[in-house]
Amino acid sequence: MSNDRPSFLRGAVRPMECFKAGWELVKNDFWLFLGITVVASLIGGVAPLGILLGPMMCGIYYCLFRRANGRPVKFEMLFRGFDHFVPSLVATLLMMIPMVVIVLPAYIAIFVAVFAAMPKPGAPPSPGAMGTIFGAYGLLALLIILVSLVLQILFFFTYPLIVDRKLSGVEAVKTSIRAARANLGGVVGVTLINGLLGFVGSMACCVGQFFVLPLHFAAIAVAYKAAFPPDAPPEPPADGPPADYDDARLEAPPEG
């Protein structure tokens, strides 16, 4: 893994262009990428503490970056994300810390408020108490949504950086935060549109949200490439084959 901080462009992310280019990226193999993203999401949500989430996200971006370079993609390539198991796990845990630190105390405070507002045994329910209970749960839901949105924005480039630049988990998070701040408007736009697409998809019996996953991740991959233009591959050895994207970056095993 490299700890060099890659440079990035400012104001390079254009939300609508990301979704247009993202659709062009996956449309010819939509069902393949649907399978990749759905399976990755399901596996990533199985293990506690996001142990499998990081490798699955890295596997998705590995496949998308291959496709962006005109390389063939197979379903089993999703599991190449496990080549980045340690840095992706570290990054995932770093993402979870703010959620726990902020939401857990709020949850405890709201639980105490709800418990205090509950009527005593045998007493009739108070309309004011019910309003307090529903209001408390509403505030908790709003807090979770806001914290999740902020984390999605700040950690926007984390997994692509781990795959593409082979950064450590800590460096990927730090670089993602700096790049997201430098491209704040575009990153917020992509994040909000992805959220809207997910919401619309969930309205179709919750099944539709799976069908927007390929576009969701493809738009982020395009946004990443806009903010972090790819470097030229290294010169191939005199007696070796020409280097391509995979030879130069994706296929190289992580150091250490």
DRENMI-624383 format. One record per residue (C-alpha): residue number from 1; residue in one letter; x, y negated, z negated. Coordinates in pm, 1 decimal. Layout:
N
<n:NUM&res:A&xx:X&yy:Y&zz:Z>
...
end
This chain:
256
<n:1&res:M&xx:0.0&yy:0.0&zz:0.0>
<n:2&res:S&xx:120.1&yy:-343.8&zz:84.9>
<n:3&res:N&xx:104.1&yy:-631.4&zz:-160.0>
<n:4&res:D&xx:174.1&yy:-895.0&zz:104.4>
<n:5&res:R&xx:-103.3&yy:-1148.1&zz:114.9>
<n:6&res:P&xx:-242.6&yy:-1163.3&zz:469.5>
<n:7&res:S&xx:-327.7&yy:-1502.6&zz:608.9>
<n:8&res:F&xx:-683.8&yy:-1585.5&zz:709.0>
<n:9&res:L&xx:-871.3&yy:-1848.8&zz:903.4>
<n:10&res:R&xx:-1101.4&yy:-2103.4&zz:742.8>
<n:11&res:G&xx:-1455.9&yy:-2156.9&zz:864.0>
<n:12&res:A&xx:-1421.0&yy:-1871.4&zz:1112.4>
<n:13&res:V&xx:-1731.8&yy:-1671.4&zz:1019.2>
<n:14&res:R&xx:-2042.7&yy:-1747.2&zz:1227.6>
<n:15&res:P&xx:-2336.4&yy:-1541.5&zz:1094.3>
<n:16&res:M&xx:-2542.4&yy:-1507.7&zz:1412.3>
<n:17&res:E&xx:-2235.2&yy:-1426.9&zz:1618.7>
<n:18&res:C&xx:-2141.8&yy:-1159.8&zz:1364.0>
<n:19&res:F&xx:-2477.2&yy:-988.3&zz:1400.9>
<n:20&res:K&xx:-2477.1&yy:-1013.6&zz:1780.3>
<n:21&res:A&xx:-2125.6&yy:-870.3&zz:1804.2>
<n:22&res:G&xx:-2206.9&yy:-617.9&zz:1532.5>
<n:23&res:W&xx:-2501.4&yy:-486.0&zz:1731.4>
<n:24&res:E&xx:-2283.4&yy:-457.6&zz:2041.8>
<n:25&res:L&xx:-2034.7&yy:-263.5&zz:1830.0>
<n:26&res:V&xx:-2276.0&yy:8.2&zz:1716.4>
<n:27&res:K&xx:-2562.0&yy:16.5&zz:1967.7>
<n:28&res:N&xx:-2410.5&yy:276.3&zz:2202.1>
<n:29&res:D&xx:-2354.7&yy:516.8&zz:1910.3>
<n:30&res:F&xx:-2632.4&yy:395.5&zz:1685.1>
<n:31&res:W&xx:-2740.8&yy:740.1&zz:1563.8>
<n:32&res:L&xx:-2383.3&yy:835.5&zz:1482.6>
<n:33&res:F&xx:-2331.5&yy:520.2&zz:1278.5>
<n:34&res:L&xx:-2672.7&yy:562.7&zz:1118.7>
<n:35&res:G&xx:-2565.2&yy:904.6&zz:997.0>
<n:36&res:I&xx:-2228.7&yy:773.3&zz:880.1>
<n:37&res:T&xx:-2371.5&yy:480.6&zz:684.7>
<n:38&res:V&xx:-2664.3&yy:672.2&zz:532.0>
<n:39&res:V&xx:-2449.1&yy:964.1&zz:417.4>
<n:40&res:A&xx:-2185.1&yy:724.5&zz:284.1>
<n:41&res:S&xx:-2447.8&yy:530.8&zz:88.6>
<n:42&res:L&xx:-2598.0&yy:847.7&zz:-56.5>
<n:43&res:I&xx:-2264.6&yy:1000.9&zz:-155.0>
<n:44&res:G&xx:-2140.3&yy:669.0&zz:-290.5>
<n:45&res:G&xx:-2437.5&yy:647.9&zz:-522.8>
<n:46&res:V&xx:-2407.3&yy:1001.6&zz:-661.1>
<n:47&res:A&xx:-2107.2&yy:974.0&zz:-893.6>
<n:48&res:P&xx:-2105.0&yy:744.0&zz:-1198.2>
<n:49&res:L&xx:-1893.7&yy:426.8&zz:-1219.5>
<n:50&res:G&xx:-1871.3&yy:403.2&zz:-840.8>
<n:51&res:I&xx:-1606.0&yy:674.1&zz:-823.3>
<n:52&res:L&xx:-1710.8&yy:774.1&zz:-470.8>
<n:53&res:L&xx:-1847.1&yy:438.6&zz:-356.8>
<n:54&res:G&xx:-1510.7&yy:288.2&zz:-264.5>
<n:55&res:P&xx:-1389.3&yy:577.0&zz:-46.8>
<n:56&res:M&xx:-1724.1&yy:590.4&zz:131.0>
<n:57&res:M&xx:-1720.1&yy:217.1&zz:206.1>
<n:58&res:C&xx:-1363.2&yy:245.4&zz:332.5>
<n:59&res:G&xx:-1468.2&yy:537.5&zz:551.6>
<n:60&res:I&xx:-1741.7&yy:327.8&zz:711.2>
<n:61&res:Y&xx:-1500.6&yy:47.2&zz:796.0>
<n:62&res:Y&xx:-1241.7&yy:293.6&zz:922.0>
<n:63&res:C&xx:-1497.9&yy:417.8&zz:1176.2>
<n:64&res:L&xx:-1608.8&yy:65.6&zz:1269.9>
<n:65&res:F&xx:-1251.6&yy:-53.9&zz:1324.0>
<n:66&res:R&xx:-1181.2&yy:245.3&zz:1548.2>
<n:67&res:R&xx:-1489.6&yy:165.9&zz:1753.6>
<n:68&res:A&xx:-1390.9&yy:-202.4&zz:1772.6>
<n:69&res:N&xx:-1061.3&yy:-93.0&zz:1923.6>
<n:70&res:G&xx:-1230.8&yy:131.9&zz:2178.4>
<n:71&res:R&xx:-1125.6&yy:450.4&zz:2002.6>
<n:72&res:P&xx:-1355.8&yy:753.9&zz:1970.1>
<n:73&res:V&xx:-1540.2&yy:799.2&zz:1642.5>
<n:74&res:K&xx:-1652.0&yy:1129.1&zz:1490.5>
<n:75&res:F&xx:-1874.3&yy:1179.0&zz:1188.1>
<n:76&res:E&xx:-1604.6&yy:1353.0&zz:985.3>
<n:77&res:M&xx:-1387.9&yy:1042.4&zz:1010.3>
<n:78&res:L&xx:-1607.7&yy:894.2&zz:738.7>
<n:79&res:F&xx:-1406.4&yy:1099.5&zz:489.8>
<n:80&res:R&xx:-1083.2&yy:929.6&zz:592.7>
<n:81&res:G&xx:-1191.4&yy:677.1&zz:334.4>
<n:82&res:F&xx:-1048.2&yy:912.9&zz:72.5>
<n:83&res:D&xx:-704.0&yy:816.5&zz:203.0>
<n:84&res:H&xx:-771.4&yy:493.9&zz:12.5>
<n:85&res:F&xx:-922.1&yy:653.4&zz:-297.2>
<n:86&res:V&xx:-714.6&yy:481.2&zz:-565.9>
<n:87&res:P&xx:-720.8&yy:121.3&zz:-433.8>
<n:88&res:S&xx:-1089.7&yy:146.7&zz:-344.9>
<n:89&res:L&xx:-1173.3&yy:283.4&zz:-690.9>
<n:90&res:V&xx:-979.6&yy:2.4&zz:-857.9>
<n:91&res:A&xx:-1161.2&yy:-254.7&zz:-642.6>
<n:92&res:T&xx:-1499.4&yy:-99.3&zz:-721.3>
<n:93&res:L&xx:-1432.9&yy:-107.1&zz:-1095.1>
<n:94&res:L&xx:-1325.6&yy:-471.1&zz:-1070.2>
<n:95&res:M&xx:-1654.5&yy:-547.4&zz:-898.3>
<n:96&res:M&xx:-1849.8&yy:-377.8&zz:-1174.5>
<n:97&res:I&xx:-1683.0&yy:-560.1&zz:-1464.4>
<n:98&res:P&xx:-1854.3&yy:-898.6&zz:-1407.9>
<n:99&res:M&xx:-2191.7&yy:-728.7&zz:-1374.6>
<n:100&res:V&xx:-2146.1&yy:-546.7&zz:-1705.1>
<n:101&res:V&xx:-2004.3&yy:-850.7&zz:-1886.1>
<n:102&res:I&xx:-2283.4&yy:-1083.2&zz:-1771.9>
<n:103&res:V&xx:-2588.6&yy:-859.4&zz:-1743.6>
<n:104&res:L&xx:-2542.8&yy:-634.8&zz:-2048.5>
<n:105&res:P&xx:-2552.6&yy:-916.9&zz:-2309.4>
<n:106&res:A&xx:-2848.1&yy:-1072.4&zz:-2124.0>
<n:107&res:Y&xx:-3026.9&yy:-738.4&zz:-2124.4>
<n:108&res:I&xx:-2972.1&yy:-699.8&zz:-2499.1>
<n:109&res:A&xx:-3095.1&yy:-1054.5&zz:-2567.9>
<n:110&res:I&xx:-3406.0&yy:-1003.9&zz:-2356.5>
<n:111&res:F&xx:-3474.0&yy:-667.0&zz:-2518.4>
<n:112&res:V&xx:-3458.1&yy:-831.2&zz:-2862.6>
<n:113&res:A&xx:-3694.5&yy:-1106.3&zz:-2744.7>
<n:114&res:V&xx:-3938.5&yy:-850.3&zz:-2603.5>
<n:115&res:F&xx:-3926.8&yy:-642.8&zz:-2920.4>
<n:116&res:A&xx:-3991.7&yy:-951.2&zz:-3133.6>
<n:117&res:A&xx:-4288.7&yy:-1050.0&zz:-2917.1>
<n:118&res:M&xx:-4456.6&yy:-709.7&zz:-2938.6>
<n:119&res:P&xx:-4767.3&yy:-700.6&zz:-3162.4>
<n:120&res:K&xx:-4750.3&yy:-522.5&zz:-3494.1>
<n:121&res:P&xx:-4910.2&yy:-177.5&zz:-3522.6>
<n:122&res:G&xx:-5286.6&yy:-208.2&zz:-3539.8>
<n:123&res:A&xx:-5289.1&yy:-572.4&zz:-3429.9>
<n:124&res:P&xx:-5457.1&yy:-667.8&zz:-3098.9>
<n:125&res:P&xx:-5220.7&yy:-755.1&zz:-2815.0>
<n:126&res:S&xx:-5149.9&yy:-1123.8&zz:-2782.5>
<n:127&res:P&xx:-5179.4&yy:-1282.2&zz:-2436.3>
<n:128&res:G&xx:-4881.0&yy:-1498.3&zz:-2523.8>
<n:129&res:A&xx:-4676.2&yy:-1194.0&zz:-2617.5>
<n:130&res:M&xx:-4753.2&yy:-1021.5&zz:-2288.1>
<n:131&res:G&xx:-4649.7&yy:-1336.0&zz:-2103.3>
<n:132&res:T&xx:-4322.5&yy:-1337.7&zz:-2296.7>
<n:133&res:I&xx:-4256.0&yy:-974.7&zz:-2209.7>
<n:134&res:F&xx:-4324.0&yy:-1017.3&zz:-1837.2>
<n:135&res:G&xx:-4128.4&yy:-1343.4&zz:-1830.8>
<n:136&res:A&xx:-3829.4&yy:-1180.3&zz:-1998.4>
<n:137&res:Y&xx:-3822.2&yy:-896.0&zz:-1748.0>
<n:138&res:G&xx:-3860.2&yy:-1146.8&zz:-1466.2>
<n:139&res:L&xx:-3560.2&yy:-1344.9&zz:-1592.3>
<n:140&res:L&xx:-3355.1&yy:-1026.9&zz:-1620.5>
<n:141&res:A&xx:-3440.9&yy:-928.0&zz:-1262.7>
<n:142&res:L&xx:-3353.6&yy:-1276.0&zz:-1137.8>
<n:143&res:L&xx:-3021.3&yy:-1269.3&zz:-1323.5>
<n:144&res:I&xx:-2932.2&yy:-931.9&zz:-1172.4>
<n:145&res:I&xx:-3016.3&yy:-1057.2&zz:-822.1>
<n:146&res:L&xx:-2808.7&yy:-1373.8&zz:-863.0>
<n:147&res:V&xx:-2507.3&yy:-1194.0&zz:-1008.9>
<n:148&res:S&xx:-2525.0&yy:-928.7&zz:-735.8>
<n:149&res:L&xx:-2541.3&yy:-1197.9&zz:-468.6>
<n:150&res:V&xx:-2237.3&yy:-1380.7&zz:-605.9>
<n:151&res:L&xx:-2038.7&yy:-1056.2&zz:-628.4>
<n:152&res:Q&xx:-2131.0&yy:-957.5&zz:-272.3>
<n:153&res:I&xx:-2005.6&yy:-1294.7&zz:-150.8>
<n:154&res:L&xx:-1678.4&yy:-1296.4&zz:-344.0>
<n:155&res:F&xx:-1594.7&yy:-929.9&zz:-272.5>
<n:156&res:F&xx:-1713.1&yy:-954.7&zz:88.5>
<n:157&res:F&xx:-1378.8&yy:-864.6&zz:252.3>
<n:158&res:T&xx:-1247.0&yy:-625.1&zz:-13.2>
<n:159&res:Y&xx:-1298.3&yy:-283.3&zz:147.9>
<n:160&res:P&xx:-1204.5&yy:-396.2&zz:501.4>
<n:161&res:L&xx:-879.4&yy:-536.6&zz:358.7>
<n:162&res:I&xx:-798.9&yy:-206.3&zz:190.1>
<n:163&res:V&xx:-851.2&yy:-16.4&zz:515.4>
<n:164&res:D&xx:-703.1&yy:-265.0&zz:760.5>
<n:165&res:R&xx:-416.0&yy:-418.0&zz:561.6>
<n:166&res:K&xx:-365.7&yy:-136.5&zz:310.5>
<n:167&res:L&xx:-371.4&yy:-373.0&zz:15.4>
<n:168&res:S&xx:-391.4&yy:-254.8&zz:-342.0>
<n:169&res:G&xx:-727.8&yy:-283.1&zz:-511.0>
<n:170&res:V&xx:-626.2&yy:-591.5&zz:-709.0>
<n:171&res:E&xx:-470.9&yy:-770.0&zz:-410.6>
<n:172&res:A&xx:-769.2&yy:-687.3&zz:-190.3>
<n:173&res:V&xx:-1005.5&yy:-841.7&zz:-444.6>
<n:174&res:K&xx:-790.0&yy:-1153.7&zz:-489.4>
<n:175&res:T&xx:-751.2&yy:-1200.4&zz:-113.7>
<n:176&res:S&xx:-1123.3&yy:-1142.5&zz:-54.1>
<n:177&res:I&xx:-1217.6&yy:-1409.1&zz:-308.0>
<n:178&res:R&xx:-984.3&yy:-1664.3&zz:-147.9>
<n:179&res:A&xx:-1105.5&yy:-1583.5&zz:205.0>
<n:180&res:A&xx:-1471.3&yy:-1587.3&zz:101.1>
<n:181&res:R&xx:-1429.1&yy:-1932.1&zz:-52.2>
<n:182&res:A&xx:-1257.5&yy:-2052.5&zz:266.1>
<n:183&res:N&xx:-1546.8&yy:-1915.4&zz:476.0>
<n:184&res:L&xx:-1820.9&yy:-1973.0&zz:220.5>
<n:185&res:G&xx:-2099.7&yy:-2089.0&zz:451.9>
<n:186&res:G&xx:-2054.8&yy:-1803.3&zz:697.8>
<n:187&res:V&xx:-2014.0&yy:-1538.0&zz:428.6>
<n:188&res:V&xx:-2324.6&yy:-1660.0&zz:246.0>
<n:189&res:G&xx:-2515.1&yy:-1657.3&zz:575.9>
<n:190&res:V&xx:-2417.5&yy:-1298.4&zz:660.0>
<n:191&res:T&xx:-2495.8&yy:-1184.9&zz:305.3>
<n:192&res:L&xx:-2838.6&yy:-1349.0&zz:302.0>
<n:193&res:I&xx:-2932.5&yy:-1214.7&zz:646.0>
<n:194&res:N&xx:-2824.9&yy:-866.0&zz:539.3>
<n:195&res:G&xx:-3040.4&yy:-902.0&zz:230.1>
<n:196&res:L&xx:-3335.6&yy:-1016.3&zz:439.4>
<n:197&res:L&xx:-3293.4&yy:-724.0&zz:679.1>
<n:198&res:G&xx:-3278.7&yy:-485.1&zz:385.6>
<n:199&res:F&xx:-3593.4&yy:-637.0&zz:237.0>
<n:200&res:V&xx:-3782.0&yy:-612.9&zz:566.1>
<n:201&res:G&xx:-3661.1&yy:-255.3&zz:606.6>
<n:202&res:S&xx:-3778.8&yy:-164.7&zz:257.0>
<n:203&res:M&xx:-4127.4&yy:-280.8&zz:350.7>
<n:204&res:A&xx:-4147.8&yy:12.3&zz:594.3>
<n:205&res:C&xx:-4194.2&yy:268.2&zz:316.0>
<n:206&res:C&xx:-3832.4&yy:208.7&zz:210.2>
<n:207&res:V&xx:-3717.1&yy:414.4&zz:510.3>
<n:208&res:G&xx:-3648.7&yy:115.9&zz:732.6>
<n:209&res:Q&xx:-3369.5&yy:-8.5&zz:510.2>
<n:210&res:F&xx:-3160.1&yy:289.5&zz:618.3>
<n:211&res:F&xx:-3197.6&yy:193.8&zz:984.4>
<n:212&res:V&xx:-3044.3&yy:-150.0&zz:927.7>
<n:213&res:L&xx:-2733.2&yy:-9.2&zz:755.4>
<n:214&res:P&xx:-2525.1&yy:24.5&zz:1076.2>
<n:215&res:L&xx:-2588.0&yy:-341.9&zz:1161.7>
<n:216&res:H&xx:-2529.8&yy:-442.2&zz:798.9>
<n:217&res:F&xx:-2177.2&yy:-301.9&zz:791.2>
<n:218&res:A&xx:-2097.7&yy:-388.8&zz:1153.9>
<n:219&res:A&xx:-2173.7&yy:-757.7&zz:1088.3>
<n:220&res:I&xx:-1934.7&yy:-755.8&zz:791.8>
<n:221&res:A&xx:-1666.1&yy:-583.6&zz:1000.8>
<n:222&res:V&xx:-1702.0&yy:-849.8&zz:1272.3>
<n:223&res:A&xx:-1691.2&yy:-1126.8&zz:1011.6>
<n:224&res:Y&xx:-1374.0&yy:-975.3&zz:869.8>
<n:225&res:K&xx:-1208.4&yy:-969.2&zz:1211.7>
<n:226&res:A&xx:-1305.2&yy:-1332.9&zz:1263.4>
<n:227&res:A&xx:-1147.3&yy:-1440.0&zz:934.6>
<n:228&res:F&xx:-849.1&yy:-1202.0&zz:958.8>
<n:229&res:P&xx:-740.1&yy:-1182.9&zz:1323.9>
<n:230&res:P&xx:-562.8&yy:-854.0&zz:1388.5>
<n:231&res:D&xx:-185.9&yy:-851.5&zz:1410.9>
<n:232&res:A&xx:-15.9&yy:-713.0&zz:1718.4>
<n:233&res:P&xx:91.5&yy:-347.2&zz:1680.1>
<n:234&res:P&xx:464.3&yy:-292.8&zz:1623.9>
<n:235&res:E&xx:687.1&yy:-213.4&zz:1916.6>
<n:236&res:P&xx:680.3&yy:162.6&zz:1987.7>
<n:237&res:P&xx:1004.3&yy:360.9&zz:1973.5>
<n:238&res:A&xx:1183.9&yy:400.1&zz:2305.5>
<n:239&res:D&xx:1106.9&yy:772.6&zz:2327.4>
<n:240&res:G&xx:758.4&yy:763.3&zz:2170.3>
<n:241&res:P&xx:405.9&yy:697.3&zz:2295.0>
<n:242&res:P&xx:266.2&yy:344.7&zz:2303.7>
<n:243&res:A&xx:135.6&yy:234.8&zz:1965.5>
<n:244&res:D&xx:-229.8&yy:156.8&zz:1926.5>
<n:245&res:Y&xx:-444.6&yy:33.3&zz:1640.0>
<n:246&res:D&xx:-457.4&yy:371.3&zz:1467.4>
<n:247&res:D&xx:-85.9&yy:440.5&zz:1505.5>
<n:248&res:A&xx:3.3&yy:97.9&zz:1371.9>
<n:249&res:R&xx:-232.3&yy:70.5&zz:1080.1>
<n:250&res:L&xx:-521.4&yy:310.2&zz:1021.9>
<n:251&res:E&xx:-335.1&yy:636.2&zz:1059.2>
<n:252&res:A&xx:-42.9&yy:533.1&zz:835.9>
<n:253&res:P&xx:-72.4&yy:702.0&zz:493.8>
<n:254&res:P&xx:-80.5&yy:468.2&zz:193.6>
<n:255&res:E&xx:252.1&yy:424.1&zz:17.5>
<n:256&res:G&xx:289.3&yy:565.3&zz:-327.4>
end
